[in-house]
Amino acid sequence: MHQPFEPQRRKLLQGLLTYSALGLSGFAAPIIGDILQANAQTKRSGVNTKIVRVGYQTSGDLVKIKKVLEPRLKSIGVDIEWTPFPAGPQLLEAMNVGRVDIGSVGETPPIFAQAAGAPLVYIAGRKPSKGEGSAIIVRKNSPIKRVADLKGQKVVFQKGSASHYLLVSALKEAGLKFKDIQAISLAPAEARDAFLQEKIDAWVTWDPFYAFVQKNAGARTLRNAAGIATQGGFYLSRREFAVQNPEVVKVILDEIDKLGRWAESNPKEVVKILAPELKLEPSLLETVVRRRTYGLRRLTPSLVAEQQRIADLFYAEKIIPKKIDIRQALLTSQQYAAITPQRISGR
């Protein structure tokens, strides 16, 4: 797209070289350097931006806190801008309108975003968990003893989040339908306050909110996500950004996976890092860190098939307005080869 300006650029360089020959090199040299540097940046393969806008969730993003992306991105001439969100649905809404380029969410938000027509693509999967960090909970003195008892009760969750999928699946497992409960959608912080004030019957949430009410309010678990919401989540990007900036995406994924591997081997250090950010006591954070997973995995056919199964469940329950094909939110095999670091496996 810079070709129409090539004649002018050559003419300017010739003029500057003439100045240099006349003894005005002190004026010409820095300008020539700036032009050549700008041209090199323009021609850098896979880098067509000067800034990448990354969305993160306020429940504790180790990548953002550790600042591992900044030096690698700077080395290829790219700055980073971080934007916080209370949960995945809000993050993807911002990505849909072009305010965010890349972000990490659970398995459910991309399905709702795709159903709404958002031009987003999956760029990597997150390592799956055992499902211990998410749960359907009630107060310790609640008369509700099992998931089946939720019929007719007020159940709070973040619509379009992993909690939404956990709730739908657990209800189905207990012989109930989604319409059998009084569903209330609230952001995590608002839901926590409502739960502590005993304004709701049950809450579907995730760490660190889950660990906090377990420890400080004696919350009782009806069903955690073991065997249900264990996809591990995903990193997504605006399609246009991923296609035009494969080297930027590759650098980001490489650093995220590298940090994830370090975190898996250093849980005590992770607790120290998260403590000042989340303002939670170390003993509580030890539980959070133990239940979390780190690192990335490739988008294998089996992973995509499982994501399709979840999308089909939401459509069958009439929660999303239309049936979607997850493959339409994927890149080509060649494009994935360009953005995926070799270190990331299909594990």
Secondary structure, 3 states (H helix, E strand, C coil): CCHHHHHHHHHHHHHHHHHHHCCCHHHHHHHHHHHHHHHHHHHCCCCCCCEEEEEEECCCCHHHHHCCHHHHHHCCCCEEEEEEECCHHHHHHHHHCCCCCEEEECCCHHHHHHHCCCCEEEEEEECCCCCCCEEEEECCCCCCCCHHHHCCCEEEECCCCHHHHHHHHHHHHCCCCHHHCEEEECCHHHHHHHHHCCCCCEEEEECCHHHHHHHHHCCEEEEECCCCCCCCCEEEEEHHHHHHCHHHHHHHHHHHHHHHHHHHHCHHHHHHHHHHHHCCCHHHHHHHHHHCCCCEECCCHHHHHHHHHHHHHHHHCCCCCCCCCHHHHCCCHHHHHHHCCCCCCCC
